[in-house]
Amino acid sequence: MNIKKSAMHLMILGAILFSGSFAWAEQYKVKVQGMVCALCAQGIEKKLSKEFGKELKNVDVDLNHKIVSIDFEKEEEKERIKKAIEKAGYAVTSIEKIPDQTPASNGEKNQ
């Protein structure tokens, strides 16, 4: 009975993953102008958290490079992220998708 349940769970998971209804988060880097100190970085994190709650994943503020790395699922969220950072008092100079670093995506062949 347990084997049948496990097999059914795997089939359901596979159907969800390959149906296109399950969205994978993509990683983006947001370049922020005016972020010069730890309080600035904390203010941006707080504003994003307030605006998005748990919608955004893996928010990482790199003060040295003035970059906020964020995982999000929908391309439309870029504008919302930009507006949230601007509401916090900073300028967004660019939002770029970070290329996937898996071997299959960067041209390496499996051996």
N, C-alpha and C positions, 0 to 999 in steps of 0.2 A: 504494500500500500504506500509506503514512504517513497519508494522508487517512482511510482506513478505520479505522486504529488510533485516530486522534484522535477520530473520530466515535464510535467504540465507547467510548472513555474518557469522553467527555462524556455519553453515554447512561447509563453506569454511575454516574457522579457524580450525574446528575439523579435516577436511581432511588434512590440512597442518601439524597439530600437530601429527597426528597418521600415517602419510605417511612415516615417517622416513627421510623426506627431510629437516625437521627443526631440527637443531642441538642445543642442550642445552649446555651451557658453564659449564664446571666442574671447581671446585676450587682446586688449587694446592698451596703448600707452597714450596718455594725455599730457601734453607739454603745457606747463602752467607758468605764466609770467607773474612775478611779484611775490612768489613763495620764497621767503628768505630766511625763515627761522622755524624752529620746532613748533611754536605756537601757530604759525601760518599753516603748517602741515596738519596739525591737530584740528584747526578750524575747518579745513577742507574735508578731512575725514568725517568730522561731526556733521557738516552740512550734507554730505553725500548720504550718510547714515540716516539723517532725518528725512531727506527727500525720498530715498529708495527703500529704506528698511532693509529687508533681507533679499531684495531683488538682485543686488550686485554681489558678486562673489569675489573673494581674493583681492580686496582693495589694498594696495601697497603704495605708500607715499615715499618717494625717494627724494629727500630734500637736496642732496648734493647735485643731482642731475635735473632737479625741478620737474620730475615726471611722476604722474600717478598711474600705476598699472591697475587695470580693472578687468574683470571677466564679466561679460554680459551677453545675453542671447540675441537681442534684436538690434538691428542696424539703427532703428528709429531712436533707440535709447541714447545715441551719441548726442543729439541735440538737448535732451533732458539733462545729461551729465554736464554739458557745456553751460547750460543755464544755471544749474545748481552751483557750479564753481564760480560763475560770474556773480551770483547772488551773495556768495561768501566774500566777494571783493577782489577777485583775481581774474586775470585774462587767460583764456585758453588760446594758445597759438596753433595747436594742431591736435588731432585725434587720429592715430594710426593703428591699424590692425597689426599685431605682432605675429609674424609668420609661425605656423605650426613647426615645431622642431623634431617631429617624429621622423625616423629614417625613411619611411615611405613618402613623406611629403617633401623632403629636401633632395630627392634624386638618388639616394643611396639604394642599392638593390639588396634584397634579402639574400643571404648565402646559405 
